[in-house]
Amino acid sequence: MNDQIRTEHFNSQNNLLSDKDYFNFETSLLSDSDLQYYSENLNIIALEYNPFEQNEIDPEDKSFLKKVGLLQFLNNPFTFTNKTLQLLDKLETEIKNRQK
């Protein structure tokens, strides 16, 4: 039940990702393993994917980007890069806060 609530909350907050409240979803509601999953996958994409080349993106990566709300920004490499880095920062900050 608790996992379902977290998933529903995170998914409902993804609808806000394109407006000024982009990062108002609560990372504190994610489990440690979910937080680590999002952080690791986003780091991999940030390192391996070049949004300026517009190459075909792996379907698994595309699915992940859709899940975190970044897929909609692929047509603008600057916005995509900016939003990706902001989201990585938010996730990493939450991870560090939990380690204190």
C-alpha positions, 0 to 999 in steps of 0.5 A, a space after each residue: 500500500 505504501 509503495 502504491 501511494 509513493 508511486 501515485 504521488 510521484 506519477 501525479 507530480 510528473 504532470 507538473 514537470 513542465 511548469 515552474 513547479 518542476 521540482 515540487 514533487 517530494 523526493 522524501 516520499 521515495 524509498 531509499 532504493 527508488 531514490 537510488 534507482 532514479 539517481 543512478 539511471 539519470 546519471 547514466 543518461 546524463 553521461 551517455 546521451 548527448 541531446 545535441 546530436 538527436 540520435 535515436 534514444 534507447 527505448 529503455 532510456 526513453 521510458 525512464 525519461 518519460 517516467 521522470 518527465 524529461 522526455 518532453 524536453 528532448 526537442 530542446 537540448 539546452 532545456 533538457 540538459 538544464 532540467 536533467 542537471 536540476 533533477 540530479 541535484 535534487 535527487 543527490 541532495 535528498 540522498 545526502 540528507 538521508 545519510 546525515 
